[in-house]
Amino acid sequence: MIDYDLTKIKALFFDVDGVLSGDTVPLHPNGEPMRMINIKDGYAIQFAVKCGLHIAIITGGHTEAVRLRFEGLGVKDVCMGASVKTKEYNELIKKYNLKPEEVLYMGDDIPDYEVLRLVGLPCCPSDAAPDIKAICKYISHRAGGQGCGRDVIEQVLRAQGKWMSHEEAFGW
């Protein structure tokens, strides 16, 4: 369980590679990296959007399939090619008038380090780099690409009384 007042969380920002997809990226014969995205993470993301949380993707990758997948889940902020992720983070908190303590960020490796130090609730998957685990308030019991996104989203929505309580959960 996350030891944090999850009722404060208004936004969840995620890295992709190593968090919402595994840390092994197969290559298409044309050289483009391909990703496998956990379907339960996807369900939780679209449900969180319907429940009014700000969900954003901040990734260094450039794969258009990633943008299409997350936009298809209702994510309006898919920041691609983010080499310095603090830039996108600062733009997002300004755009939505968020305080750091209202933001959960989940990352797994060194490019996520600075953003993790800025947010109120830094989180990582169980297989994150040791330097990342050392600064996170919550380390999921799930690995990257294996439901760690669902883990944190579900905990936030449960704490806020939104998990399994909206008609959106059942498609009514």
Secondary structure, DSSP 8 states (H G I E B T S, - for coil): ---S-GGG--EEEE-TBTTTB-S---B-TTS-B---B-HHHHHHHHHHHHTT-EEEEE-S---HHHHHHHHHTT-SEEE-S-SSHHHHHHHHHHHTT--GGGEEEE--SGGGHHHHHHSSEEEE-TT--HHHHTT-SEE-SS-TTTTHHHHHHHHHHHHTT-TT-SHHHHT-
